[in-house]
């Protein structure tokens, strides 16, 4: 027996979703997706900041290690707004003088950019008291701030075969480089350098008991 239903039969109207119901479901899904994306943005920014800091640390540490292992001078140059260049010098003699022409430097690799929107930058709000800057170096007023003992603002580091980090004048080179998404204070990271040993340390800006501070 064949049963026929009219278009107005309520049993037909209950058989599927109406266009209005589908639109509501799609709207809910889109709203949930947008909310999840907004909640993930701080994590994405933090991951890029951390990746930038690890890139800087990695390049400095590799240059330091290779200078010692290969008995060469390795030069690291930071260029605003976001690139790092590593160059290899000719075989060095400990105590030799660095000048514009000696040793001769050749690129170890192409210049490396920082990830995403991360730049060498000081974001207003970071600590500027010398007691609160990374390793107590500088005043937090320059994004690339090596040669701190001689006025600051240096952009190049010369790693020596004996493990020291010097400037172009053969002086111990202490300093800090800051990096961040310039629109986000707490994306700020820093890397400090001690010239006497070539030691580097990474720092993260954090809210510590209501105060902005650098932590390792």
Secondary structure, 3 states (H helix, E strand, C coil): CCCCCCCCCHHHHCCCCCHHHHHHHHHHHHHHHHHHHHHHHHHHHHHHHHHHHHHHHHHHHHHHHHHHHHCEEEEEEEECCCEEEEEEEEECCCCCCCCCCCCCEEECCCCEECCCCCEECCCCCCCCCCCCCHHHCCCCCCCEEECHHHCCCECEEEECCCCCEECCCCCECCEEEEEECCCCHHHCEEEEEECCCCEEEEEEEEEECCEEEEEC
